[in-house]
Amino acid sequence: MISGFPHVKAQAPAVLGQGEYRYRVVPGWGVLDAKTPVKNCHGMVPDREGHLILLTDHVANNVIIYDRQGKLVKKWGTQFPGAHGLSIVTEGTREVLFITCLQTHRVVKTTLDGEVLQEWNWPEQTGKYEKAEQYKPSWTLHLGNGDFFVLDGYGRDYITHYDAAGKLVKIFGGQEGGIVHWGPHGGMVDESDPASPSLLIAMSDQQHLLRLSLDGKKLAQVDLPGGNPRQIRAHGSHYFVAHLADNWPKDRNSRGFVSVLDADLRVMSNIAGTSPTYDETGKLQPMKHQEKVFTHPHDLIVDEDSSLYVAQFASGNTYPIKLERV
């Protein structure tokens, strides 16, 4: 254990990653006291004020808001025992949060201070579910026009599309739609091509990213062997993927890493992982964790300085890890 850095249990090397995307851990960032506990850290997003918002399933304080120095700004929330996905969206002049809860089978929109604005329970009207317990939404993905998609990553693997007013548009996916179980965990709406936005989905236990059209047609699959992609975040023309572990779920003690992908979704660097290698046919070879820095990365933020903030699942109640770019 590094002195002053309780959430990294082994000596961290000076530099992590390869090529242009190398990072160094910032010891002690974000570590709070027993008055602000975490259980599993799931989602993490930045707001326009420069704060970093963390979602944990500890019901003493589901939402923890940090400043950039890792100090506590505020905290709130006791109603999300299955807190999982966190998205931040600009609506007019304000920012709002979308929180998914696995245990209460709902999506909740709140202000940044925790006022509940709108809720969506299990989509009974679609006919895809017989009871609420079958619906376990993992994340929401958002279009610029206010429409959003709910990934049922722990339930029946459907993707539900709602308009900006929150009305159901359609539902697609599921196993009959070619979505493998334990698949659509996190992701984003990719608008890098404004004429053809798509859903870019982290398919977790399936070890790949899946690109779908907005109506659910499969456009592409990007294999990430040895990874377990839980969330993908865009930064400029690059993408950052949080891999839960390199041998999950077979070995739940296996460790994870973070990949940096270029605009063509080729891996350029594995932070705390082995160097990415492609064979002569262009096939990515299996990746593994290398340094014992992360336990189970679940989500991340990339800030304007290219620093990383990584939230972890099943990591011994640890706070997020900050890494600065070298």
C-alpha positions as CSV (number, residue, x, y, z in Angstrom):
1,M,0.0,0.0,0.0
2,I,1.3,3.4,-0.9
3,S,1.5,5.9,2.0
4,G,-1.3,8.4,1.8
5,F,-2.9,6.4,-1.1
6,P,-5.1,3.6,0.4
7,H,-6.9,2.8,-2.8
8,V,-3.9,1.5,-4.6
9,K,-2.7,-1.6,-2.8
10,A,0.6,-2.2,-4.6
11,Q,3.5,0.0,-5.5
12,A,2.5,2.0,-8.6
13,P,5.2,2.4,-11.3
14,A,6.1,5.9,-12.3
15,V,4.5,5.8,-15.7
16,L,1.6,3.7,-17.0
17,G,0.6,3.1,-20.7
18,Q,2.4,3.4,-24.0
19,G,3.2,5.8,-26.7
20,E,1.7,9.3,-26.5
21,Y,-0.8,8.2,-23.8
22,R,1.1,7.6,-20.7
23,Y,0.0,8.5,-17.2
24,R,1.1,8.8,-13.6
25,V,-1.1,8.2,-10.5
26,V,-1.8,11.2,-8.3
27,P,-1.6,9.8,-4.8
28,G,-4.4,10.5,-2.4
29,W,-6.7,12.3,-4.7
30,G,-10.4,12.1,-3.7
31,V,-9.9,10.1,-0.5
32,L,-12.5,11.2,2.0
33,D,-13.2,10.3,5.6
34,A,-15.8,7.9,7.2
35,K,-18.4,10.6,7.1
36,T,-18.6,10.2,3.3
37,P,-18.4,6.5,2.6
38,V,-18.5,4.7,-0.7
39,K,-19.4,1.1,-1.5
40,N,-19.1,0.5,-5.3
41,C,-18.2,3.5,-7.4
42,H,-20.2,3.3,-10.6
43,G,-20.6,6.4,-12.7
44,M,-18.6,9.6,-12.8
45,V,-19.3,12.8,-14.9
46,P,-17.9,16.4,-15.0
47,D,-20.2,19.5,-14.7
48,R,-19.6,22.8,-16.4
49,E,-18.5,24.4,-13.1
50,G,-15.4,22.1,-13.0
51,H,-16.8,19.7,-10.4
52,L,-16.6,15.9,-10.7
53,I,-19.7,14.0,-9.8
54,L,-19.4,10.5,-8.5
55,L,-22.3,7.9,-8.2
56,T,-21.9,5.2,-5.5
57,D,-24.4,2.6,-4.3
58,H,-23.8,3.6,-0.7
59,V,-27.1,5.0,0.5
60,A,-25.5,7.3,3.1
61,N,-24.6,9.5,0.1
62,N,-25.3,8.2,-3.4
63,V,-23.9,11.3,-5.1
64,I,-20.5,12.8,-4.1
65,I,-19.4,16.0,-5.7
66,Y,-15.7,16.8,-5.8
67,D,-13.7,19.9,-6.8
68,R,-10.7,19.3,-9.1
69,Q,-8.4,19.0,-6.1
70,G,-10.3,16.0,-4.9
71,K,-12.0,17.9,-2.0
72,L,-15.6,17.4,-1.1
73,V,-18.0,20.1,-2.4
74,K,-21.3,18.4,-1.4
75,K,-23.1,15.1,-1.2
76,W,-26.7,13.9,-1.4
77,G,-28.9,10.9,-2.0
78,T,-30.2,7.9,0.0
79,Q,-32.8,6.5,-2.4
80,F,-30.6,4.6,-4.9
81,P,-29.5,1.2,-3.3
82,G,-28.7,-0.1,-6.8
83,A,-27.2,3.1,-8.2
84,H,-25.4,2.3,-11.4
85,G,-25.4,4.6,-14.4
86,L,-24.8,8.3,-14.3
87,S,-25.2,10.8,-17.2
88,I,-25.1,14.6,-17.3
89,V,-27.2,16.5,-19.8
90,T,-27.7,20.2,-20.6
91,E,-31.3,21.2,-20.8
92,G,-31.7,24.8,-21.8
93,T,-29.6,26.8,-19.3
94,R,-29.3,24.0,-16.7
95,E,-27.5,20.7,-16.3
96,V,-29.4,17.6,-15.1
97,L,-28.4,14.1,-14.1
98,F,-29.8,10.8,-15.2
99,I,-29.4,8.0,-12.7
100,T,-30.2,4.4,-13.2
101,C,-31.0,2.1,-10.3
102,L,-30.8,-1.7,-10.6
103,Q,-32.6,-2.4,-7.4
104,T,-35.6,-0.1,-7.9
105,H,-35.8,-0.8,-11.7
106,R,-36.0,2.8,-12.7
107,V,-34.3,5.8,-14.3
108,V,-34.5,9.1,-12.4
109,K,-33.7,12.6,-13.7
110,T,-32.6,15.1,-11.0
111,T,-31.0,18.5,-10.6
112,L,-27.4,18.6,-9.6
113,D,-28.6,19.2,-6.1
114,G,-30.8,16.1,-6.1
115,E,-34.3,17.4,-6.7
116,V,-36.2,14.7,-8.6
117,L,-37.6,16.1,-11.9
118,Q,-38.9,13.0,-13.7
119,E,-38.9,9.1,-13.3
120,W,-39.2,6.2,-15.7
121,N,-40.1,2.8,-14.3
122,W,-40.1,-0.5,-16.1
123,P,-41.5,-0.2,-19.7
124,E,-44.5,-2.4,-19.1
125,Q,-46.3,-1.1,-22.2
126,T,-43.6,-2.6,-24.5
127,G,-44.8,-6.1,-23.7
128,K,-41.1,-7.2,-23.3
129,Y,-41.4,-7.6,-19.5
130,E,-43.8,-9.4,-17.2
131,K,-42.6,-7.7,-14.0
132,A,-40.4,-4.9,-12.9
133,E,-37.8,-7.2,-11.5
134,Q,-36.9,-8.2,-15.1
135,Y,-35.8,-4.7,-15.9
136,K,-32.4,-3.6,-14.6
137,P,-31.3,-0.4,-16.4
138,S,-27.5,0.1,-16.5
139,W,-27.0,3.4,-18.3
140,T,-28.6,6.1,-20.4
141,L,-27.2,7.4,-23.7
142,H,-28.2,10.9,-24.9
143,L,-28.7,12.6,-28.2
144,G,-28.1,16.3,-28.6
145,N,-31.9,16.9,-29.3
146,G,-32.8,15.5,-25.9
147,D,-33.8,12.0,-26.9
148,F,-32.2,9.3,-24.9
149,F,-31.8,5.5,-24.8
150,V,-31.9,3.2,-21.8
151,L,-29.7,0.2,-21.8
152,D,-31.1,-2.8,-19.9
153,G,-27.7,-4.3,-19.3
154,Y,-28.6,-6.4,-16.3
155,G,-32.1,-7.5,-17.3
156,R,-33.3,-8.5,-20.7
157,D,-30.7,-6.6,-22.8
158,Y,-33.2,-4.3,-24.6
159,I,-32.6,-0.7,-25.5
160,T,-35.5,1.6,-25.0
161,H,-35.7,4.9,-26.9
162,Y,-37.4,7.9,-25.4
163,D,-38.0,11.4,-26.9
164,A,-37.0,14.6,-25.2
165,A,-40.2,14.8,-23.3
166,G,-39.6,11.4,-21.9
167,K,-42.2,9.5,-24.0
168,L,-41.5,6.0,-25.3
169,V,-40.5,6.0,-29.0
170,K,-39.5,2.3,-29.5
171,I,-37.7,-0.6,-28.0
172,F,-35.2,-2.8,-29.8
173,G,-32.4,-5.3,-29.1
174,G,-32.8,-8.1,-26.7
175,Q,-31.7,-11.6,-27.4
176,E,-34.1,-11.9,-30.4
177,G,-32.5,-8.7,-31.7
178,G,-29.0,-10.2,-31.6
179,I,-27.9,-8.6,-28.3
180,V,-26.1,-11.2,-26.2
181,H,-27.0,-11.4,-22.5
182,W,-24.6,-9.5,-20.2
183,G,-23.8,-7.2,-23.0
184,P,-25.1,-3.6,-23.3
185,H,-23.6,-2.2,-20.1
186,G,-22.5,1.4,-20.9
187,G,-21.8,3.6,-23.9
188,M,-22.4,6.8,-25.7
189,V,-24.2,8.4,-28.6
190,D,-21.4,8.9,-31.1
191,E,-22.0,12.1,-33.1
192,S,-18.4,12.3,-34.5
193,D,-20.2,12.0,-37.9
194,P,-23.1,14.5,-37.4
195,A,-24.9,13.2,-40.5
196,S,-25.0,9.7,-39.1
197,P,-25.0,9.5,-35.3
198,S,-24.8,6.0,-33.8
199,L,-24.9,4.2,-30.5
200,L,-21.5,3.0,-29.4
201,I,-22.0,0.4,-26.7
202,A,-19.6,-1.2,-24.3
203,M,-20.6,-4.9,-24.3
204,S,-18.9,-5.9,-21.1
205,D,-18.6,-9.7,-20.7
206,Q,-18.6,-10.0,-24.5
207,Q,-15.2,-8.3,-24.9
208,H,-16.2,-6.0,-27.7
209,L,-17.8,-2.6,-28.6
210,L,-20.9,-2.7,-30.6
211,R,-22.0,0.1,-33.0
212,L,-25.7,0.3,-33.7
213,S,-27.8,2.7,-35.8
214,L,-30.3,4.7,-33.7
215,D,-33.0,2.2,-34.7
216,G,-30.9,-0.8,-33.6
217,K,-29.3,-2.0,-36.8
218,K,-25.8,-3.5,-36.3
219,L,-23.2,-1.4,-38.0
220,A,-19.9,-2.7,-36.7
221,Q,-18.2,-4.7,-33.9
222,V,-14.8,-3.9,-32.5
223,D,-13.2,-6.8,-30.7
224,L,-11.3,-6.0,-27.5
225,P,-10.0,-9.5,-26.5
226,G,-8.8,-9.7,-22.9
227,G,-10.8,-6.6,-22.0
228,N,-14.2,-6.2,-20.4
229,P,-15.5,-2.8,-21.5
230,R,-17.9,-1.3,-19.0
231,Q,-17.9,2.3,-20.3
232,I,-16.5,4.4,-23.2
233,R,-16.0,8.1,-23.1
234,A,-14.9,10.4,-26.0
235,H,-12.2,13.0,-25.7
236,G,-11.4,14.9,-28.8
237,S,-10.9,12.4,-31.6
238,H,-10.1,9.6,-29.1
239,Y,-12.0,7.2,-27.0
240,F,-11.2,5.9,-23.5
241,V,-12.5,2.5,-22.4
242,A,-12.7,1.3,-18.8
243,H,-12.1,-2.4,-18.7
244,L,-13.4,-4.1,-15.5
245,A,-10.9,-7.0,-15.5
246,D,-8.9,-9.1,-18.0
247,N,-10.5,-12.5,-16.9
248,W,-14.0,-11.5,-15.7
249,P,-16.3,-13.2,-14.8
250,K,-14.3,-16.4,-14.7
251,D,-11.9,-14.9,-12.2
252,R,-13.5,-12.1,-10.1
253,N,-10.2,-11.3,-8.6
254,S,-8.6,-10.4,-11.9
255,R,-7.7,-6.8,-12.4
256,G,-8.6,-4.3,-15.1
257,F,-7.1,-1.4,-17.1
258,V,-8.0,1.5,-19.3
259,S,-7.6,1.6,-23.1
260,V,-7.1,4.6,-25.3
261,L,-8.5,4.2,-28.8
262,D,-8.0,6.3,-31.9
263,A,-10.7,7.7,-34.1
264,D,-10.8,4.3,-36.0
265,L,-11.2,2.5,-32.7
266,R,-7.8,0.9,-32.7
267,V,-6.1,0.6,-29.3
268,M,-3.2,3.0,-28.9
269,S,-2.4,2.5,-25.2
270,N,-3.4,0.4,-22.3
271,I,-3.0,2.2,-19.0
272,A,-1.9,-0.3,-16.4
273,G,-2.2,-3.0,-19.1
274,T,0.0,-4.7,-21.7
275,S,1.0,-2.9,-24.8
276,P,-1.6,-3.3,-27.6
277,T,-0.4,-5.6,-30.4
278,Y,-2.1,-6.2,-33.8
279,D,-1.1,-9.1,-36.0
280,E,-0.4,-9.0,-39.7
281,T,-4.1,-9.3,-40.5
282,G,-4.9,-6.4,-38.2
283,K,-6.4,-8.5,-35.5
284,L,-5.9,-7.2,-31.9
285,Q,-4.1,-9.8,-29.7
286,P,-5.4,-10.5,-26.2
287,M,-4.7,-7.8,-23.7
288,K,-4.1,-8.1,-19.9
289,H,-3.5,-5.9,-16.9
290,Q,0.1,-5.4,-16.2
291,E,0.5,-3.1,-13.2
292,K,-1.5,-3.6,-10.0
293,V,-3.0,-0.1,-9.9
294,F,-6.6,-0.6,-10.8
295,T,-8.9,-3.3,-9.4
296,H,-12.2,-3.0,-11.4
297,P,-12.5,0.2,-13.5
298,H,-16.1,0.9,-14.2
299,D,-16.3,4.5,-15.5
300,L,-14.0,7.4,-16.1
301,I,-13.7,11.1,-16.8
302,V,-11.1,12.7,-19.1
303,D,-10.7,16.4,-18.3
304,E,-9.4,19.3,-20.5
305,D,-5.9,18.6,-19.2
306,S,-6.2,15.0,-20.4
307,S,-6.1,13.9,-16.7
308,L,-8.1,10.7,-15.9
309,Y,-10.4,10.0,-13.0
310,V,-11.4,6.4,-12.7
311,A,-14.3,5.0,-10.6
312,Q,-14.1,1.4,-9.6
313,F,-16.6,-1.4,-8.9
314,A,-15.9,-4.1,-6.2
315,S,-12.7,-2.6,-5.2
316,G,-12.9,-2.6,-1.4
317,N,-14.9,0.6,-1.0
318,T,-12.2,2.7,-2.6
319,Y,-12.5,6.3,-3.9
320,P,-11.8,7.3,-7.5
321,I,-8.2,7.3,-8.8
322,K,-6.8,10.3,-10.6
323,L,-4.0,9.9,-13.2
324,E,-2.2,12.8,-14.8
325,R,-0.9,12.6,-18.3
326,V,2.9,12.5,-18.6
